[in-house]
Amino acid sequence: MPESLPTEPVIPRSVRRVALVMAMEVEAAPLRTALDPTAIDLPGWAAGLPARLAVAPATGRRPEVLLAVNGVDPVSGVACVGTTAAALTTQVVLNLDDRPRPELVLSVGTAGGWVRAGARIGDTFLAWPHFSCHDRRIPLPGFQALGDGDLPAADLRSHAAPLGCRLGIVTTGDSLDESPTDRVRILENGGEVKEMEAAAVAWVCHLHGVPVGAVKSITDLVDSPVATPEQFTDNLAAASASLRRTTMALLERLSGATT
């Protein structure tokens, strides 16, 4: 556990603008259908990035939603998963010339969990109390804190029980599997949710003073005897549907439409 964390900006009592940052269109598709957002162009300075943006206006039951998906890598032709694309997309989201900044950013997506931590396939987590990185090893004086990447999560605790969510530390790395060295770091940082983007989203949000949380649905159990890629493929559709249900309900609660 980190000894101290920066102070997290406070979420407004009634949130007017939320950004959802997602890695894969297959994860975002159910939310895109539910929100029916209108596509918008990237700003000129970001025109070369693969990110996709769309906006759903505020309604009586939810705030304005900016849906941002990392897009497809033009070289490999696959979804831009991982921290680099997540950081770039978040930078775009927080610097759109023609619209105000979101009051809250949520990293939304699928993730791994652990049997040892009581996780089950289909569980949905809200990040709390912080984000960490588990694969950045920089054993130079003063640099390991940067490598650890410990940053506070927005306080969404009051929404967990009504939404049927668990709370847990989200730990981020750029590999789908868990190496033995990663495992040591994850045990040290208390990670219960393992994924590939949230800490990068949190870092950019921290630079801009914007609260950041995460909604993560479990597709695979890292310490299961079944291979992670097989679990991920088998459970992706169900986890994405769970993300839609939970995220839509959370948006209503953030707007003050429900209590």
C-alpha positions in Angstrom: 0.0 0.0 0.0 1.3 3.5 -0.8 2.3 5.5 2.3 0.6 8.7 0.9 -1.4 9.7 -2.2 -2.1 13.1 -3.8 -5.4 14.6 -2.9 -8.2 13.5 -5.2 -10.4 16.3 -6.7 -13.9 16.1 -5.3 -16.7 14.9 -7.5 -19.6 17.5 -7.8 -22.8 16.5 -6.0 -24.6 16.4 -9.3 -22.3 15.7 -12.2 -23.1 17.4 -15.5 -20.4 15.9 -17.8 -18.8 12.5 -17.7 -16.3 10.9 -20.0 -16.0 7.2 -20.5 -12.6 6.1 -21.7 -12.6 2.6 -23.2 -10.0 0.5 -25.0 -12.0 -1.8 -27.3 -15.0 -1.2 -29.4 -16.4 -4.7 -28.6 -16.5 -3.6 -25.0 -18.0 -0.2 -25.9 -20.6 -1.4 -28.3 -23.4 -2.1 -25.8 -22.9 1.3 -24.2 -22.8 2.9 -27.7 -26.2 1.3 -28.4 -27.7 2.4 -25.0 -26.4 6.0 -25.3 -26.9 6.5 -29.0 -24.2 9.2 -29.1 -23.3 11.4 -32.0 -19.8 11.0 -33.4 -17.6 14.1 -33.2 -14.2 14.9 -34.8 -10.9 14.8 -33.0 -9.3 18.2 -32.5 -6.9 19.2 -35.2 -3.8 18.6 -33.0 -5.0 15.0 -32.5 -6.1 14.2 -36.0 -3.5 11.5 -36.5 -4.7 9.4 -33.5 -7.0 6.4 -33.9 -9.3 7.4 -31.0 -13.1 7.6 -31.7 -15.2 10.2 -29.9 -19.0 10.5 -29.6 -21.3 12.6 -27.4 -24.7 11.8 -25.9 -26.4 14.9 -24.6 -27.7 15.2 -21.0 -31.2 13.9 -20.3 -33.4 14.0 -17.2 -31.7 10.8 -16.0 -28.1 11.2 -16.9 -25.4 13.8 -17.5 -23.8 14.5 -20.8 -21.6 11.6 -21.8 -18.5 11.7 -23.9 -17.7 8.2 -25.1 -14.0 7.8 -26.1 -12.7 4.6 -27.5 -9.0 4.1 -28.2 -9.7 2.9 -31.7 -7.8 0.5 -34.0 -4.0 0.4 -34.5 -3.3 1.2 -38.1 -0.3 -1.1 -38.2 -1.6 -4.3 -36.5 -5.2 -3.8 -37.2 -6.3 -4.7 -33.7 -7.8 -2.6 -30.9 -5.4 -0.2 -29.2 -5.3 -1.8 -25.8 -2.7 -0.7 -23.2 -1.4 2.3 -21.4 0.0 4.4 -24.3 -3.3 4.6 -26.2 -5.3 5.1 -23.0 -3.1 8.1 -22.0 -3.4 9.6 -25.5 -7.2 9.2 -25.6 -7.5 10.7 -22.1 -5.4 13.7 -23.1 -7.8 14.3 -26.1 -10.9 14.0 -23.9 -9.6 16.6 -21.5 -8.5 19.1 -24.2 -11.4 19.5 -26.6 -11.4 23.1 -27.9 -15.2 23.4 -28.4 -16.6 21.9 -25.2 -16.0 22.1 -21.4 -14.0 19.5 -19.6 -15.7 16.5 -18.1 -16.2 16.8 -14.4 -15.5 13.0 -14.0 -13.6 10.5 -16.1 -14.3 6.8 -15.9 -12.0 4.1 -17.2 -14.5 1.5 -18.3 -13.7 -2.0 -19.5 -13.1 -5.6 -18.8 -10.4 -7.0 -16.4 -9.0 -10.0 -14.6 -9.5 -10.9 -11.0 -8.2 -13.5 -8.5 -9.8 -16.5 -6.8 -7.5 -15.7 -3.9 -9.4 -12.3 -3.5 -12.8 -13.9 -3.8 -13.5 -12.6 -7.4 -15.9 -14.4 -9.7 -16.4 -14.2 -13.4 -19.0 -11.4 -14.0 -18.2 -9.4 -10.9 -18.2 -5.7 -11.5 -15.8 -3.5 -9.5 -15.5 0.2 -8.8 -11.9 1.4 -8.2 -11.1 2.2 -4.6 -9.1 3.6 -3.0 -6.4 3.9 -5.6 -4.8 2.9 -8.9 -1.4 1.2 -9.2 1.0 -0.1 -11.9 2.5 -3.6 -11.6 5.0 -3.9 -14.4 7.0 -0.7 -14.3 10.3 -1.5 -12.5 12.7 1.5 -12.3 15.2 0.6 -9.6 16.9 4.0 -9.6 17.0 6.4 -6.6 13.7 8.3 -6.5 12.2 6.7 -9.7 10.3 3.8 -8.2 7.4 5.9 -7.0 6.9 6.9 -10.7 7.0 3.3 -11.6 4.5 2.3 -8.9 2.0 4.9 -10.3 -0.1 5.0 -7.2 -2.9 7.6 -7.7 -6.2 8.1 -5.8 -9.5 6.9 -7.3 -12.6 9.2 -7.1 -14.8 8.3 -4.2 -17.6 6.3 -5.7 -18.1 4.1 -2.6 -21.7 5.2 -1.9 -22.7 3.8 -5.3 -21.2 0.3 -4.9 -23.9 -1.4 -2.9 -26.9 0.0 -4.8 -25.2 -1.1 -8.1 -24.2 -4.5 -6.8 -20.5 -3.7 -7.3 -17.4 -4.6 -5.3 -14.7 -2.1 -4.4 -11.0 -2.9 -5.1 -7.6 -1.5 -6.1 -7.2 -1.5 -9.8 -3.7 -2.5 -11.0 -2.5 -1.8 -14.5 0.1 -3.3 -16.8 0.8 -3.7 -20.5 0.6 -7.5 -20.6 -2.5 -9.7 -20.5 -0.8 -12.4 -18.4 0.8 -12.1 -14.9 4.5 -12.8 -14.7 6.1 -14.0 -11.5 7.6 -10.5 -11.0 4.3 -8.9 -11.6 2.7 -11.2 -9.1 5.0 -10.0 -6.4 4.2 -6.3 -7.1 0.4 -7.0 -7.2 0.5 -8.7 -3.9 2.4 -5.7 -2.5 0.0 -3.1 -4.0 -3.1 -5.0 -2.9 -4.5 -5.2 -6.4 -7.8 -7.0 -6.9 -8.6 -6.0 -10.4 -5.9 -6.5 -13.2 -6.2 -4.6 -16.5 -4.3 -2.6 -19.0 -5.4 1.1 -19.0 -6.8 2.6 -15.8 -3.6 3.8 -14.2 -2.6 5.6 -17.4 -6.1 7.3 -17.5 -5.6 8.2 -13.9 -2.2 9.8 -14.5 -3.4 12.1 -17.2 -6.5 13.1 -15.2 -4.3 13.8 -12.2 -2.2 16.1 -14.3 -5.3 18.1 -15.2 -6.9 18.0 -11.7 -10.0 16.0 -12.9 -11.5 13.2 -10.7 -11.1 9.7 -12.2 -12.8 6.4 -11.3 -13.1 3.0 -13.0 -15.8 0.5 -13.7 -14.4 -3.0 -14.5 -16.1 -6.3 -15.2 -14.3 -9.5 -14.6 -13.7 -11.7 -17.7 -11.0 -14.0 -16.3 -9.5 -15.2 -13.1 -5.7 -14.9 -13.2 -5.1 -17.8 -10.8 -7.5 -20.1 -12.5 -6.1 -23.3 -14.2 -8.0 -22.2 -17.4 -5.8 -20.1 -19.7 -6.5 -16.3 -19.5 -7.0 -15.8 -23.3 -9.6 -18.6 -23.3 -11.5 -17.1 -20.3 -11.4 -13.7 -21.8 -12.8 -14.8 -25.2 -15.5 -16.9 -23.5 -16.7 -14.2 -21.1 -16.2 -11.0 -23.1 -19.7 -10.6 -24.4 -21.3 -11.2 -21.0 -18.8 -8.8 -19.3 -19.5 -6.1 -21.8 -23.2 -6.4 -21.2 -22.6 -6.1 -17.5 -20.5 -3.0 -18.1 -23.4 -1.4 -20.0 -25.9 -2.1 -17.2 -23.6 -0.9 -14.4 -22.3 2.1 -16.2 -25.8 3.3 -17.3 -27.1 2.9 -13.7 -24.0 4.8 -12.3 -24.6 7.6 -14.7 -28.1 8.1 -13.4 -26.9 8.1 -9.9 -24.1 10.6 -10.7 -26.6 13.0 -12.2 -28.8 12.9 -9.1 -31.6 11.2 -10.9 -31.5 8.4 -8.3 -30.2 8.3 -4.7 
